[in-house]
Amino acid sequence: MIQSLNQAVYDVSNAKAAQKVKERHLYPLRVTNTTIILVPRKKCNKKYAEEYRKTKMGLNY
């Protein structure tokens, strides 16, 4: 039983490490007051934030 619990912790650790690798080259971009997304360096600008608000979120401000 203890071995199965340790295996679950190990799986979570692997998932956490894999996610950190994916996010290594991403930067936070504030889209609204309450929404922050991670984007590549090229997309980290106000123009992309405005486009994201309109197309993905359906907001027109």
mmCIF file of the N, C-alpha and C atoms, coordinates in Angstrom:
data_MODEL
# 
_entry.id   MODEL 
# 
loop_
_atom_site.group_PDB 
_atom_site.id 
_atom_site.type_symbol 
_atom_site.label_atom_id 
_atom_site.label_alt_id 
_atom_site.label_comp_id 
_atom_site.label_asym_id 
_atom_site.label_entity_id 
_atom_site.label_seq_id 
_atom_site.pdbx_PDB_ins_code 
_atom_site.Cartn_x 
_atom_site.Cartn_y 
_atom_site.Cartn_z 
_atom_site.occupancy 
_atom_site.B_iso_or_equiv 
_atom_site.pdbx_formal_charge 
_atom_site.auth_seq_id 
_atom_site.auth_comp_id 
_atom_site.auth_asym_id 
_atom_site.auth_atom_id 
_atom_site.pdbx_PDB_model_num 
ATOM 1   N N  . MET A 1 1  ? 0.822   -1.194 0.000   1.00 0.00 ? 1  MET A N  1 
ATOM 2   C CA . MET A 1 1  ? 0.000   0.000  0.000   1.00 0.00 ? 1  MET A CA 1 
ATOM 3   C C  . MET A 1 1  ? 0.867   1.261  0.000   1.00 0.00 ? 1  MET A C  1 
ATOM 4   N N  . ILE A 1 2  ? 1.895   1.269  0.802   1.00 0.00 ? 2  ILE A N  1 
ATOM 5   C CA . ILE A 1 2  ? 2.768   2.441  0.872   1.00 0.00 ? 2  ILE A CA 1 
ATOM 6   C C  . ILE A 1 2  ? 3.462   2.660  -0.472  1.00 0.00 ? 2  ILE A C  1 
ATOM 7   N N  . GLN A 1 3  ? 3.818   1.592  -1.130  1.00 0.00 ? 3  GLN A N  1 
ATOM 8   C CA . GLN A 1 3  ? 4.485   1.715  -2.416  1.00 0.00 ? 3  GLN A CA 1 
ATOM 9   C C  . GLN A 1 3  ? 3.592   2.409  -3.443  1.00 0.00 ? 3  GLN A C  1 
ATOM 10  N N  . SER A 1 4  ? 2.294   2.106  -3.437  1.00 0.00 ? 4  SER A N  1 
ATOM 11  C CA . SER A 1 4  ? 1.387   2.743  -4.385  1.00 0.00 ? 4  SER A CA 1 
ATOM 12  C C  . SER A 1 4  ? 1.248   4.236  -4.088  1.00 0.00 ? 4  SER A C  1 
ATOM 13  N N  . LEU A 1 5  ? 1.264   4.611  -2.817  1.00 0.00 ? 5  LEU A N  1 
ATOM 14  C CA . LEU A 1 5  ? 1.191   6.032  -2.465  1.00 0.00 ? 5  LEU A CA 1 
ATOM 15  C C  . LEU A 1 5  ? 2.444   6.755  -2.938  1.00 0.00 ? 5  LEU A C  1 
ATOM 16  N N  . ASN A 1 6  ? 3.589   6.139  -2.771  1.00 0.00 ? 6  ASN A N  1 
ATOM 17  C CA . ASN A 1 6  ? 4.827   6.748  -3.236  1.00 0.00 ? 6  ASN A CA 1 
ATOM 18  C C  . ASN A 1 6  ? 4.832   6.889  -4.748  1.00 0.00 ? 6  ASN A C  1 
ATOM 19  N N  . GLN A 1 7  ? 4.267   5.951  -5.442  1.00 0.00 ? 7  GLN A N  1 
ATOM 20  C CA . GLN A 1 7  ? 4.206   6.011  -6.906  1.00 0.00 ? 7  GLN A CA 1 
ATOM 21  C C  . GLN A 1 7  ? 3.390   7.221  -7.355  1.00 0.00 ? 7  GLN A C  1 
ATOM 22  N N  . ALA A 1 8  ? 2.284   7.513  -6.663  1.00 0.00 ? 8  ALA A N  1 
ATOM 23  C CA . ALA A 1 8  ? 1.457   8.667  -7.019  1.00 0.00 ? 8  ALA A CA 1 
ATOM 24  C C  . ALA A 1 8  ? 2.241   9.962  -6.849  1.00 0.00 ? 8  ALA A C  1 
ATOM 25  N N  . VAL A 1 9  ? 2.998   10.071 -5.785  1.00 0.00 ? 9  VAL A N  1 
ATOM 26  C CA . VAL A 1 9  ? 3.812   11.267 -5.549  1.00 0.00 ? 9  VAL A CA 1 
ATOM 27  C C  . VAL A 1 9  ? 4.866   11.392 -6.643  1.00 0.00 ? 9  VAL A C  1 
ATOM 28  N N  . TYR A 1 10 ? 5.451   10.293 -7.037  1.00 0.00 ? 10 TYR A N  1 
ATOM 29  C CA . TYR A 1 10 ? 6.463   10.291 -8.089  1.00 0.00 ? 10 TYR A CA 1 
ATOM 30  C C  . TYR A 1 10 ? 5.854   10.748 -9.416  1.00 0.00 ? 10 TYR A C  1 
ATOM 31  N N  . ASP A 1 11 ? 4.648   10.290 -9.721  1.00 0.00 ? 11 ASP A N  1 
ATOM 32  C CA . ASP A 1 11 ? 3.977   10.699 -10.953 1.00 0.00 ? 11 ASP A CA 1 
ATOM 33  C C  . ASP A 1 11 ? 3.698   12.194 -10.958 1.00 0.00 ? 11 ASP A C  1 
ATOM 34  N N  . VAL A 1 12 ? 3.291   12.729 -9.837  1.00 0.00 ? 12 VAL A N  1 
ATOM 35  C CA . VAL A 1 12 ? 3.022   14.163 -9.737  1.00 0.00 ? 12 VAL A CA 1 
ATOM 36  C C  . VAL A 1 12 ? 4.318   14.952 -9.907  1.00 0.00 ? 12 VAL A C  1 
ATOM 37  N N  . SER A 1 13 ? 5.387   14.463 -9.343  1.00 0.00 ? 13 SER A N  1 
ATOM 38  C CA . SER A 1 13 ? 6.677   15.136 -9.488  1.00 0.00 ? 13 SER A CA 1 
ATOM 39  C C  . SER A 1 13 ? 7.112   15.163 -10.948 1.00 0.00 ? 13 SER A C  1 
ATOM 40  N N  . ASN A 1 14 ? 6.903   14.062 -11.652 1.00 0.00 ? 14 ASN A N  1 
ATOM 41  C CA . ASN A 1 14 ? 7.251   14.020 -13.079 1.00 0.00 ? 14 ASN A CA 1 
ATOM 42  C C  . ASN A 1 14 ? 6.396   14.988 -13.876 1.00 0.00 ? 14 ASN A C  1 
ATOM 43  N N  . ALA A 1 15 ? 5.109   15.044 -13.573 1.00 0.00 ? 15 ALA A N  1 
ATOM 44  C CA . ALA A 1 15 ? 4.206   15.955 -14.278 1.00 0.00 ? 15 ALA A CA 1 
ATOM 45  C C  . ALA A 1 15 ? 4.601   17.400 -14.017 1.00 0.00 ? 15 ALA A C  1 
ATOM 46  N N  . LYS A 1 16 ? 4.964   17.688 -12.788 1.00 0.00 ? 16 LYS A N  1 
ATOM 47  C CA . LYS A 1 16 ? 5.379   19.047 -12.423 1.00 0.00 ? 16 LYS A CA 1 
ATOM 48  C C  . LYS A 1 16 ? 6.650   19.439 -13.182 1.00 0.00 ? 16 LYS A C  1 
ATOM 49  N N  . ALA A 1 17 ? 7.604   18.542 -13.251 1.00 0.00 ? 17 ALA A N  1 
ATOM 50  C CA . ALA A 1 17 ? 8.853   18.823 -13.958 1.00 0.00 ? 17 ALA A CA 1 
ATOM 51  C C  . ALA A 1 17 ? 8.596   19.017 -15.453 1.00 0.00 ? 17 ALA A C  1 
ATOM 52  N N  . ALA A 1 18 ? 7.728   18.203 -16.022 1.00 0.00 ? 18 ALA A N  1 
ATOM 53  C CA . ALA A 1 18 ? 7.414   18.331 -17.446 1.00 0.00 ? 18 ALA A CA 1 
ATOM 54  C C  . ALA A 1 18 ? 6.727   19.657 -17.732 1.00 0.00 ? 18 ALA A C  1 
ATOM 55  N N  . GLN A 1 19 ? 5.841   20.088 -16.853 1.00 0.00 ? 19 GLN A N  1 
ATOM 56  C CA . GLN A 1 19 ? 5.148   21.357 -17.045 1.00 0.00 ? 19 GLN A CA 1 
ATOM 57  C C  . GLN A 1 19 ? 6.127   22.533 -16.959 1.00 0.00 ? 19 GLN A C  1 
ATOM 58  N N  . LYS A 1 20 ? 7.088   22.452 -16.039 1.00 0.00 ? 20 LYS A N  1 
ATOM 59  C CA . LYS A 1 20 ? 8.091   23.514 -15.927 1.00 0.00 ? 20 LYS A CA 1 
ATOM 60  C C  . LYS A 1 20 ? 8.910   23.636 -17.212 1.00 0.00 ? 20 LYS A C  1 
ATOM 61  N N  . VAL A 1 21 ? 9.226   22.510 -17.839 1.00 0.00 ? 21 VAL A N  1 
ATOM 62  C CA . VAL A 1 21 ? 9.976   22.531 -19.095 1.00 0.00 ? 21 VAL A CA 1 
ATOM 63  C C  . VAL A 1 21 ? 9.151   23.213 -20.178 1.00 0.00 ? 21 VAL A C  1 
ATOM 64  N N  . LYS A 1 22 ? 7.846   22.910 -20.242 1.00 0.00 ? 22 LYS A N  1 
ATOM 65  C CA . LYS A 1 22 ? 6.972   23.533 -21.239 1.00 0.00 ? 22 LYS A CA 1 
ATOM 66  C C  . LYS A 1 22 ? 6.894   25.046 -21.049 1.00 0.00 ? 22 LYS A C  1 
ATOM 67  N N  . GLU A 1 23 ? 6.867   25.493 -19.793 1.00 0.00 ? 23 GLU A N  1 
ATOM 68  C CA . GLU A 1 23 ? 6.680   26.913 -19.495 1.00 0.00 ? 23 GLU A CA 1 
ATOM 69  C C  . GLU A 1 23 ? 7.986   27.698 -19.436 1.00 0.00 ? 23 GLU A C  1 
ATOM 70  N N  . ARG A 1 24 ? 9.096   27.059 -19.702 1.00 0.00 ? 24 ARG A N  1 
ATOM 71  C CA . ARG A 1 24 ? 10.392  27.709 -19.552 1.00 0.00 ? 24 ARG A CA 1 
ATOM 72  C C  . ARG A 1 24 ? 10.522  28.957 -20.418 1.00 0.00 ? 24 ARG A C  1 
ATOM 73  N N  . HIS A 1 25 ? 10.019  28.930 -21.629 1.00 0.00 ? 25 HIS A N  1 
ATOM 74  C CA . HIS A 1 25 ? 10.179  30.054 -22.550 1.00 0.00 ? 25 HIS A CA 1 
ATOM 75  C C  . HIS A 1 25 ? 8.883   30.837 -22.746 1.00 0.00 ? 25 HIS A C  1 
ATOM 76  N N  . LEU A 1 26 ? 8.013   30.806 -21.762 1.00 0.00 ? 26 LEU A N  1 
ATOM 77  C CA . LEU A 1 26 ? 6.762   31.555 -21.835 1.00 0.00 ? 26 LEU A CA 1 
ATOM 78  C C  . LEU A 1 26 ? 6.792   32.694 -20.832 1.00 0.00 ? 26 LEU A C  1 
ATOM 79  N N  . TYR A 1 27 ? 6.090   33.770 -21.174 1.00 0.00 ? 27 TYR A N  1 
ATOM 80  C CA . TYR A 1 27 ? 6.081   34.961 -20.342 1.00 0.00 ? 27 TYR A CA 1 
ATOM 81  C C  . TYR A 1 27 ? 4.636   35.345 -20.034 1.00 0.00 ? 27 TYR A C  1 
ATOM 82  N N  . PRO A 1 28 ? 4.376   35.901 -18.863 1.00 0.00 ? 28 PRO A N  1 
ATOM 83  C CA . PRO A 1 28 ? 3.009   36.288 -18.513 1.00 0.00 ? 28 PRO A CA 1 
ATOM 84  C C  . PRO A 1 28 ? 2.559   37.523 -19.284 1.00 0.00 ? 28 PRO A C  1 
ATOM 85  N N  . LEU A 1 29 ? 1.305   37.509 -19.742 1.00 0.00 ? 29 LEU A N  1 
ATOM 86  C CA . LEU A 1 29 ? 0.708   38.641 -20.436 1.00 0.00 ? 29 LEU A CA 1 
ATOM 87  C C  . LEU A 1 29 ? -0.645  38.912 -19.804 1.00 0.00 ? 29 LEU A C  1 
ATOM 88  N N  . ARG A 1 30 ? -0.839  40.114 -19.273 1.00 0.00 ? 30 ARG A N  1 
ATOM 89  C CA . ARG A 1 30 ? -2.112  40.470 -18.656 1.00 0.00 ? 30 ARG A CA 1 
ATOM 90  C C  . ARG A 1 30 ? -3.101  40.846 -19.748 1.00 0.00 ? 30 ARG A C  1 
ATOM 91  N N  . VAL A 1 31 ? -4.196  40.093 -19.821 1.00 0.00 ? 31 VAL A N  1 
ATOM 92  C CA . VAL A 1 31 ? -5.217  40.320 -20.833 1.00 0.00 ? 31 VAL A CA 1 
ATOM 93  C C  . VAL A 1 31 ? -6.313  41.212 -20.261 1.00 0.00 ? 31 VAL A C  1 
ATOM 94  N N  . THR A 1 32 ? -6.782  40.913 -19.070 1.00 0.00 ? 32 THR A N  1 
ATOM 95  C CA . THR A 1 32 ? -7.738  41.754 -18.348 1.00 0.00 ? 32 THR A CA 1 
ATOM 96  C C  . THR A 1 32 ? -7.223  41.904 -16.925 1.00 0.00 ? 32 THR A C  1 
ATOM 97  N N  . ASN A 1 33 ? -8.002  42.584 -16.100 1.00 0.00 ? 33 ASN A N  1 
ATOM 98  C CA . ASN A 1 33 ? -7.574  42.764 -14.709 1.00 0.00 ? 33 ASN A CA 1 
ATOM 99  C C  . ASN A 1 33 ? -7.423  41.438 -13.977 1.00 0.00 ? 33 ASN A C  1 
ATOM 100 N N  . THR A 1 34 ? -8.207  40.450 -14.365 1.00 0.00 ? 34 THR A N  1 
ATOM 101 C CA . THR A 1 34 ? -8.195  39.169 -13.665 1.00 0.00 ? 34 THR A CA 1 
ATOM 102 C C  . THR A 1 34 ? -7.619  38.026 -14.484 1.00 0.00 ? 34 THR A C  1 
ATOM 103 N N  . THR A 1 35 ? -7.211  38.275 -15.719 1.00 0.00 ? 35 THR A N  1 
ATOM 104 C CA . THR A 1 35 ? -6.732  37.205 -16.596 1.00 0.00 ? 35 THR A CA 1 
ATOM 105 C C  . THR A 1 35 ? -5.294  37.448 -17.024 1.00 0.00 ? 35 THR A C  1 
ATOM 106 N N  . ILE A 1 36 ? -4.458  36.463 -16.745 1.00 0.00 ? 36 ILE A N  1 
ATOM 107 C CA . ILE A 1 36 ? -3.060  36.490 -17.185 1.00 0.00 ? 36 ILE A CA 1 
ATOM 108 C C  . ILE A 1 36 ? -2.813  35.182 -17.916 1.00 0.00 ? 36 ILE A C  1 
ATOM 109 N N  . ILE A 1 37 ? -2.232  35.263 -19.116 1.00 0.00 ? 37 ILE A N  1 
ATOM 110 C CA . ILE A 1 37 ? -1.924  34.073 -19.889 1.00 0.00 ? 37 ILE A CA 1 
ATOM 111 C C  . ILE A 1 37 ? -0.421  33.997 -20.122 1.00 0.00 ? 37 ILE A C  1 
ATOM 112 N N  . LEU A 1 38 ? 0.068   32.811 -20.421 1.00 0.00 ? 38 LEU A N  1 
ATOM 113 C CA . LEU A 1 38 ? 1.475   32.619 -20.731 1.00 0.00 ? 38 LEU A CA 1 
ATOM 114 C C  . LEU A 1 38 ? 1.625   32.525 -22.245 1.00 0.00 ? 38 LEU A C  1 
ATOM 115 N N  . VAL A 1 39 ? 2.506   33.349 -22.799 1.00 0.00 ? 39 VAL A N  1 
ATOM 116 C CA . VAL A 1 39 ? 2.703   33.399 -24.246 1.00 0.00 ? 39 VAL A CA 1 
ATOM 117 C C  . VAL A 1 39 ? 4.195   33.438 -24.564 1.00 0.00 ? 39 VAL A C  1 
ATOM 118 N N  . PRO A 1 40 ? 4.563   33.082 -25.799 1.00 0.00 ? 40 PRO A N  1 
ATOM 119 C CA . PRO A 1 40 ? 5.959   33.221 -26.215 1.00 0.00 ? 40 PRO A CA 1 
ATOM 120 C C  . PRO A 1 40 ? 6.367   34.701 -26.249 1.00 0.00 ? 40 PRO A C  1 
ATOM 121 N N  . ARG A 1 41 ? 7.636   34.957 -26.257 1.00 0.00 ? 41 ARG A N  1 
ATOM 122 C CA . ARG A 1 41 ? 8.177   36.321 -26.208 1.00 0.00 ? 41 ARG A CA 1 
ATOM 123 C C  . ARG A 1 41 ? 7.629   37.199 -27.343 1.00 0.00 ? 41 ARG A C  1 
ATOM 124 N N  . LYS A 1 42 ? 7.475   36.651 -28.559 1.00 0.00 ? 42 LYS A N  1 
ATOM 125 C CA . LYS A 1 42 ? 7.001   37.427 -29.703 1.00 0.00 ? 42 LYS A CA 1 
ATOM 126 C C  . LYS A 1 42 ? 5.583   37.943 -29.503 1.00 0.00 ? 42 LYS A C  1 
ATOM 127 N N  . LYS A 1 43 ? 4.754   37.193 -28.783 1.00 0.00 ? 43 LYS A N  1 
ATOM 128 C CA . LYS A 1 43 ? 3.351   37.567 -28.614 1.00 0.00 ? 43 LYS A CA 1 
ATOM 129 C C  . LYS A 1 43 ? 3.109   38.374 -27.336 1.00 0.00 ? 43 LYS A C  1 
ATOM 130 N N  . CYS A 1 44 ? 4.130   38.683 -26.614 1.00 0.00 ? 44 CYS A N  1 
ATOM 131 C CA . CYS A 1 44 ? 3.986   39.389 -25.344 1.00 0.00 ? 44 CYS A CA 1 
ATOM 132 C C  . CYS A 1 44 ? 3.925   40.898 -25.584 1.00 0.00 ? 44 CYS A C  1 
ATOM 133 N N  . ASN A 1 45 ? 2.764   41.366 -26.104 1.00 0.00 ? 45 ASN A N  1 
ATOM 134 C CA . ASN A 1 45 ? 2.588   42.795 -26.357 1.00 0.00 ? 45 ASN A CA 1 
ATOM 135 C C  . ASN A 1 45 ? 1.110   43.174 -26.250 1.00 0.00 ? 45 ASN A C  1 
ATOM 136 N N  . LYS A 1 46 ? 0.836   44.461 -26.239 1.00 0.00 ? 46 LYS A N  1 
ATOM 137 C CA . LYS A 1 46 ? -0.540  44.953 -26.069 1.00 0.00 ? 46 LYS A CA 1 
ATOM 138 C C  . LYS A 1 46 ? -1.437  44.571 -27.243 1.00 0.00 ? 46 LYS A C  1 
ATOM 139 N N  . LYS A 1 47 ? -0.890  44.556 -28.438 1.00 0.00 ? 47 LYS A N  1 
ATOM 140 C CA . LYS A 1 47 ? -1.678  44.211 -29.614 1.00 0.00 ? 47 LYS A CA 1 
ATOM 141 C C  . LYS A 1 47 ? -2.222  42.781 -29.506 1.00 0.00 ? 47 LYS A C  1 
ATOM 142 N N  . TYR A 1 48 ? -1.380  41.856 -29.092 1.00 0.00 ? 48 TYR A N  1 
ATOM 143 C CA . TYR A 1 48 ? -1.828  40.470 -28.950 1.00 0.00 ? 48 TYR A CA 1 
ATOM 144 C C  . TYR A 1 48 ? -2.851  40.342 -27.823 1.00 0.00 ? 48 TYR A C  1 
ATOM 145 N N  . ALA A 1 49 ? -2.664  41.076 -26.725 1.00 0.00 ? 49 ALA A N  1 
ATOM 146 C CA . ALA A 1 49 ? -3.618  41.038 -25.617 1.00 0.00 ? 49 ALA A CA 1 
ATOM 147 C C  . ALA A 1 49 ? -4.992  41.513 -26.085 1.00 0.00 ? 49 ALA A C  1 
ATOM 148 N N  . GLU A 1 50 ? -5.022  42.581 -26.871 1.00 0.00 ? 50 GLU A N  1 
ATOM 149 C CA . GLU A 1 50 ? -6.284  43.107 -27.399 1.00 0.00 ? 50 GLU A CA 1 
ATOM 150 C C  . GLU A 1 50 ? -6.946  42.091 -28.335 1.00 0.00 ? 50 GLU A C  1 
ATOM 151 N N  . GLU A 1 51 ? -6.156  41.498 -29.206 1.00 0.00 ? 51 GLU A N  1 
ATOM 152 C CA . GLU A 1 51 ? -6.671  40.486 -30.129 1.00 0.00 ? 51 GLU A CA 1 
ATOM 153 C C  . GLU A 1 51 ? -7.223  39.278 -29.368 1.00 0.00 ? 51 GLU A C  1 
ATOM 154 N N  . TYR A 1 52 ? -6.520  38.862 -28.338 1.00 0.00 ? 52 TYR A N  1 
ATOM 155 C CA . TYR A 1 52 ? -6.952  37.731 -27.519 1.00 0.00 ? 52 TYR A CA 1 
ATOM 156 C C  . TYR A 1 52 ? -8.286  38.032 -26.837 1.00 0.00 ? 52 TYR A C  1 
ATOM 157 N N  . ARG A 1 53 ? -8.397  39.247 -26.277 1.00 0.00 ? 53 ARG A N  1 
ATOM 158 C CA . ARG A 1 53 ? -9.655  39.651 -25.621 1.00 0.00 ? 53 ARG A CA 1 
ATOM 159 C C  . ARG A 1 53 ? -10.826 39.566 -26.589 1.00 0.00 ? 53 ARG A C  1 
ATOM 160 N N  . LYS A 1 54 ? -10.633 40.049 -27.802 1.00 0.00 ? 54 LYS A N  1 
ATOM 161 C CA . LYS A 1 54 ? -11.724 40.086 -28.779 1.00 0.00 ? 54 LYS A CA 1 
ATOM 162 C C  . LYS A 1 54 ? -12.076 38.704 -29.309 1.00 0.00 ? 54 LYS A C  1 
ATOM 163 N N  . THR A 1 55 ? -11.073 37.933 -29.717 1.00 0.00 ? 55 THR A N  1 
ATOM 164 C CA . THR A 1 55 ? -11.359 36.658 -30.384 1.00 0.00 ? 55 THR A CA 1 
ATOM 165 C C  . THR A 1 55 ? -11.643 35.520 -29.406 1.00 0.00 ? 55 THR A C  1 
ATOM 166 N N  . LYS A 1 56 ? -10.834 35.371 -28.404 1.00 0.00 ? 56 LYS A N  1 
ATOM 167 C CA . LYS A 1 56 ? -10.967 34.215 -27.507 1.00 0.00 ? 56 LYS A CA 1 
ATOM 168 C C  . LYS A 1 56 ? -11.965 34.446 -26.379 1.00 0.00 ? 56 LYS A C  1 
ATOM 169 N N  . MET A 1 57 ? -12.039 35.688 -25.892 1.00 0.00 ? 57 MET A N  1 
ATOM 170 C CA . MET A 1 57 ? -12.883 35.960 -24.733 1.00 0.00 ? 57 MET A CA 1 
ATOM 171 C C  . MET A 1 57 ? -14.191 36.641 -25.120 1.00 0.00 ? 57 MET A C  1 
ATOM 172 N N  . GLY A 1 58 ? -14.281 37.192 -26.315 1.00 0.00 ? 58 GLY A N  1 
ATOM 173 C CA . GLY A 1 58 ? -15.501 37.855 -26.752 1.00 0.00 ? 58 GLY A CA 1 
ATOM 174 C C  . GLY A 1 58 ? -15.745 39.196 -26.086 1.00 0.00 ? 58 GLY A C  1 
ATOM 175 N N  . LEU A 1 59 ? -14.685 39.844 -25.628 1.00 0.00 ? 59 LEU A N  1 
ATOM 176 C CA . LEU A 1 59 ? -14.805 41.148 -24.994 1.00 0.00 ? 59 LEU A CA 1 
ATOM 177 C C  . LEU A 1 59 ? -14.421 42.231 -25.993 1.00 0.00 ? 59 LEU A C  1 
ATOM 178 N N  . ASN A 1 60 ? -15.145 43.354 -25.980 1.00 0.00 ? 60 ASN A N  1 
ATOM 179 C CA . ASN A 1 60 ? -14.866 44.418 -26.946 1.00 0.00 ? 60 ASN A CA 1 
ATOM 180 C C  . ASN A 1 60 ? -14.465 45.728 -26.282 1.00 0.00 ? 60 ASN A C  1 
ATOM 181 N N  . TYR A 1 61 ? -13.615 45.636 -25.289 1.00 0.00 ? 61 TYR A N  1 
ATOM 182 C CA . TYR A 1 61 ? -13.126 46.881 -24.685 1.00 0.00 ? 61 TYR A CA 1 
ATOM 183 C C  . TYR A 1 61 ? -11.643 46.947 -24.724 1.00 0.00 ? 61 TYR A C  1 
# 
